[in-house]
């Protein structure tokens, strides 16, 4: 049994970190147009992904997130790697307006187009920006804006933990089903789109297949060691 335990430790250590990486999903609704109307994430260090859609160039979505003094602050915005979002011209991509507890407002605009696969949901994204800093104590107000209709995802925090309390939300139970419904939505493309490909990319990984293969290996090794022990 000790040998089996050692094999398990070694094999699971070989699984890529991204295979286990997952955000707790939150679905923003069309009524949550401002931070005051949106959900409140009570711990900004927990990894959440907030999924939403802007219906037109004047539309907005909002939420609030609470930090303690000197907490790590991580925020990024993504779009699905699907048409029409991945064909939007750069000046039409969604932006983030962040109001900190002192009232200072910062606008975060896209600086990159990095594609990647999300193995937890089997979906694909383009990361437009990411920001890391140190938080002040209090509540940050985040508003998502854009000059074109389209879907977006805002990622907050880096500690992977599901089931953390979220206030002012009625659809907390949507989970992965809500993400997939959001992902399968599509808008009619118009002259707001380009055919440019993302400038940077990270190769999509087949992490799920790797995990299955490793589990088969673990089962096989356990069976062999068990037979030897009986002899």
PyMOL commands that set and color helices and strands:
alter all, ss='L'
color gray80, all
select helices_A, chain A and resi 2-14+17-20+35-37+85-87+90-92+172-183+207-230
alter helices_A, ss='H'
color red, helices_A
select strands_A, chain A and resi 24-27+40-41+48-54+60-67+72-80+95-99+105-108+114-118+123-134+138-145+150-156+166-167+200-201
alter strands_A, ss='S'
color yellow, strands_A
deselect
rebuild
show_as cartoon
